[in-house]
Amino acid sequence: MEYFCGVWPCAGRCALGDWMTTSSAKGTKSLTGSVFFILLALADGDRHGLGIADDVAARTEGEIEMGPGTLYNALRKMLARGLIKEAKRRPAPEQDDPRRRYYRITKKGLEAISAEAARLDRVLAAVREKDLLPATKRS
Amino acid sequence: MIDLLIRFLLFLYPRDTRRRFGPEMRLMMCENFTQSSRGVILSSAFLLRDTLCALPAAHLTIWMERIGLSPKPPPLRYSKPQEQPMREERESVVYGMVRDIRYAMRSLLKNPGFTATAIAAFAVGIGANAAIFSMVYSILIRPLPFSEPQQLVLVEGTSPERGIEKVPFSYPDFKDMQRLNESYADLAAVWDTPFLFTAAGTSTMWDGAFVSANLTEMLGVRPVVGRTFRESEEANGQRQAILIGEGLWRRQFGGDESVVGTTIVLDGTPSTIAGVLPGHFRFPGTTEVWILLTEDRMGPREHRHLSLVGRLKPEATEQHAEAELNQIALGLSELYPDTNGDLGVRVRSLREGVFGNEKRPVLVFYAVACLLMLLACANVASLILARNESRRGELAVRISLGAGRRRLLQYVLAESAIVAVVGGMLGVALGWYGRDLLLALRAVELPYYLLPEVRLDVLFPIAGVVMLTGLLTGLLPALTVTRTAPNRIGRSAASRHSEGLGASRFNAALVSLEVALALVVLIGTNLMVKSALEQRSINPGYSPQDVATLRLQLPEGRLLHRAERWEFYRQVLDEVRSHPAVASASVVSRLPSNYQTDPWPIVVEGNELSGSGLLPQYLYRVCEQYYFSTLGIPLIAGRTFESSDADKDAPAVAIVGAEFARQFWPGQDPIGKRLAFGDVPTADDGVWINVVGVVGDTYNIGYGRPLEPTVYIPWSDFAPMRTYLVARMESGAGGPFPLLGERVRAVDPEILIWDMRTMEQAMFETHWQVRFYSWGLAMFSVIALILASTGVYGIVSHAVTRRLREYAIRMAVGADGRAILGAVVRANMTMTAGGVAAGLVLALVVTRFMARLLFKVHPVDLSVYGFSTGLLIGAALAAGYLPVRRLFRIEPTTVLSEE
């Protein structure tokens, strides 16, 4: 899955793409790739920054690899928009690293990811209808 | 390295981003290196790309948040990630350093007196040393710019029986020595003489030399264009071949390569340019045109003009080579007793030959430079010590507040480092321009191998030593403070006297050392300056004021007979004299200056040398009858030349200098005595010449040299092709050269006029070395005086500040301000007196080595010793008085309340 911001030669992986969220007709904002995958990673439970980046990389089979700049730009936007928040609970001290900070998905975040998933579902149905999905991906 | 990259990348993000997410981002960046399998380069590239892509958005977001277009993220509360302790410390070192430097700058700016003095001490110390060392280096250390210069030797002829030090060789002598020797890989001959180049009606003088064909190859010089000489060309019948220097080639021929093979006219002789030698090669002296020696040009065995330069075989020693050539010379004198007589040979290394005259003055400069260097170091040390000493209290406060030792050292060092670096940079610049300043003092073009050269490998060690002194002395008080218990320092800082006396004794010793060194420098340089003044006060034997000189060269191929030339010169002189601005005018073969010596063998009747041998040579000048009156040379006895001396059947006459008369006819009347040129006249060959007058002596080769016996012969006897026209102008006539040139050309427009200068200029060029060394040394004595005074000023000022409280208390309980002033001055004088005593003893030792350099000045010249000592004590008193002035303005209550 590729999102092009159209400005930077980084094939849409850049944080500018995250900033350029587009507004849908319903008034809710559709999500960019980075935001969507971060929310997806946090849907399983609280994670710290590196945990999120690792999850995204694993989920996209290394296709989306988030560096600290991209990740924290996105996290900042998401915190500001209330999609995520800082988690109060931390792991047991022996497993904890005081330098880490943990993030948790909010209710608003859950709604946003559901809406985005529904939108993607509609997109996927339209693509299937026209039989445009490549054979390898159908399986 | 990785840490640096991460710091740099983080630094690029907005401050707010760094504040919120900095530690997390850093952690993630670190883990990117440690956990990823990509390797350092790919990981770095990934981070760089990520940062590059994220930065615009990061800054845009912050900006939009600031102007309200975008919501601000809530503050993060639940975790405040901690930095790794080590990293924090490292960061604090960097930030601490920056802070210390800033603080030091502020504190230096607040004390402009100390800052300026310390920086000046650094700059002057380094600059003066760099300038002198560059000269010392070029003369004592730098290898001559020829291939394997250590094998090169200078071969000089001597005449031990007659006591003549330098006898040139003849061409046949040279050829015989070249053929017969076995210790030399090669032996070459040179004859240093200027050439007149004529083209398109204009003439210029070129520094030139006749050289044997093998010279360039022996010295390892390759031509830039064309070729060098061939041995075969030395044979007769060839057209004169020449080589020109690259500088001349570019100047005169615009660097045109086709000039090789063309013919130019030198001294009226057509000469073919065989090649161009590289611009850096100018040997001997400042030669720019080399003309091949040919057998027919050099003439028979009695024509002696050549100096020899040889390259020893690797296994040969100078002694062996000298012995061998002496053996050959002995053989030659047996074969040719009339011409070679007692000809001997002396072999010296070429370096010794070239720099022989320069070595001793340069060694004096070198000694002065070393003393100045020590002085500068002591000065910097005392200034910084005094400064930091006064900060002990402040340092104690910092220690008691918990400052670490390293931190404290860093703090103290920052100040010394700034002063050292700024002073060092200034010093390097000063060294550079100091060399130019030294060069500006010389009057003539120096051979390139004599030119001082500022070398970084000379400059930086000097700068390094002085700066290191500053840094180390900066460390000293910090180390002592950190070793002492804070409460003790605190107490001593508060009381500001009695404690720390050791350090102040050390300071006093430093100042004494400075005074001692400065006194040695002052006495040494003042001796030289006095010697120079003595030399300048010598009467040169003529009055150079208002005398203009120019050289005339008669056109080639004309005026071939002596009588024609004599008539021509008479016309020229009549024409020149007829001008109202000309008081008197005359012609002479050589001026009494510019080392223009032209010795010739002269025999005095009744003093003929028995047996064979080289005839002693004496200076001679060919001059017209009004030469003596024009230059103001006094007539001592007899008469000057008269126009009747030019008559065909008139007896040959000569005039001698007073020194000549003294040497040959002591206590007798020289008038009527006879002498002869060349050899004792026989019945059918040569004539005795009658001495008709005695004139005053003139200094020809620099003051202070022995007077040379000189013989004058009338112009009508020779009337040479080349001559000097000398004209005494009416005072205030101004711009004599166009006028004189016009008059001369009115007689014959083809005559060449060159080398126009006033007699004063010519005199100056003869004696520039005296001026060079005396002015240079005088400059250094001033520097030494300034350095010593600043040292005294710094220490006394510091001592007064330290004991201000004590003085205030004393004054509060009724002490007289004058009594305190007396105490301070006494302390200052004790310090200075110690230095003066040590300096006098040192000077007595050092100046003994200068005896040979001094002219009419004894190494222990009481007036110089007294003057220098007085000057230094005066400067020390004045420097010590300035800070003491404060005592008179002391308000005891103010001082005590400050405590």
HADDOCK unambig.tbl for C-alpha pairs under 7 A between the chains (distance, minus, plus):
assign (segid A and resid 14 and name CA) (segid B and resid 53 and name CA) 5.33 0.50 0.50
assign (segid A and resid 14 and name CA) (segid B and resid 54 and name CA) 6.15 0.50 0.50
assign (segid A and resid 15 and name CA) (segid B and resid 53 and name CA) 6.70 0.50 0.50
assign (segid A and resid 15 and name CA) (segid B and resid 54 and name CA) 5.22 0.50 0.50
assign (segid A and resid 15 and name CA) (segid B and resid 57 and name CA) 6.04 0.50 0.50
assign (segid A and resid 16 and name CA) (segid B and resid 57 and name CA) 5.20 0.50 0.50
assign (segid A and resid 50 and name CA) (segid B and resid 28 and name CA) 6.15 0.50 0.50
assign (segid A and resid 67 and name CA) (segid B and resid 47 and name CA) 6.53 0.50 0.50
assign (segid A and resid 67 and name CA) (segid B and resid 50 and name CA) 5.47 0.50 0.50
assign (segid A and resid 68 and name CA) (segid B and resid 25 and name CA) 5.57 0.50 0.50
assign (segid A and resid 68 and name CA) (segid B and resid 28 and name CA) 6.35 0.50 0.50
assign (segid A and resid 68 and name CA) (segid B and resid 29 and name CA) 6.75 0.50 0.50
assign (segid A and resid 69 and name CA) (segid B and resid 50 and name CA) 5.89 0.50 0.50
assign (segid A and resid 69 and name CA) (segid B and resid 51 and name CA) 5.47 0.50 0.50
assign (segid A and resid 69 and name CA) (segid B and resid 54 and name CA) 5.11 0.50 0.50
assign (segid A and resid 70 and name CA) (segid B and resid 50 and name CA) 6.57 0.50 0.50
assign (segid A and resid 70 and name CA) (segid B and resid 54 and name CA) 5.35 0.50 0.50
assign (segid A and resid 73 and name CA) (segid B and resid 58 and name CA) 6.00 0.50 0.50
assign (segid A and resid 76 and name CA) (segid B and resid 73 and name CA) 6.37 0.50 0.50
assign (segid A and resid 79 and name CA) (segid B and resid 73 and name CA) 5.24 0.50 0.50
assign (segid A and resid 79 and name CA) (segid B and resid 74 and name CA) 6.96 0.50 0.50
assign (segid A and resid 80 and name CA) (segid B and resid 71 and name CA) 5.56 0.50 0.50
assign (segid A and resid 80 and name CA) (segid B and resid 72 and name CA) 5.24 0.50 0.50
assign (segid A and resid 80 and name CA) (segid B and resid 73 and name CA) 3.67 0.50 0.50
assign (segid A and resid 80 and name CA) (segid B and resid 74 and name CA) 6.51 0.50 0.50
assign (segid A and resid 81 and name CA) (segid B and resid 71 and name CA) 6.88 0.50 0.50
assign (segid A and resid 86 and name CA) (segid B and resid 76 and name CA) 6.69 0.50 0.50
assign (segid A and resid 88 and name CA) (segid B and resid 78 and name CA) 5.67 0.50 0.50
assign (segid A and resid 98 and name CA) (segid B and resid 81 and name CA) 5.31 0.50 0.50
assign (segid A and resid 98 and name CA) (segid B and resid 82 and name CA) 6.38 0.50 0.50
assign (segid A and resid 99 and name CA) (segid B and resid 23 and name CA) 6.52 0.50 0.50
assign (segid A and resid 99 and name CA) (segid B and resid 24 and name CA) 6.39 0.50 0.50
assign (segid A and resid 99 and name CA) (segid B and resid 81 and name CA) 3.95 0.50 0.50
assign (segid A and resid 99 and name CA) (segid B and resid 82 and name CA) 5.47 0.50 0.50
assign (segid A and resid 100 and name CA) (segid B and resid 24 and name CA) 6.05 0.50 0.50
assign (segid A and resid 100 and name CA) (segid B and resid 81 and name CA) 6.29 0.50 0.50
assign (segid A and resid 101 and name CA) (segid B and resid 79 and name CA) 6.33 0.50 0.50
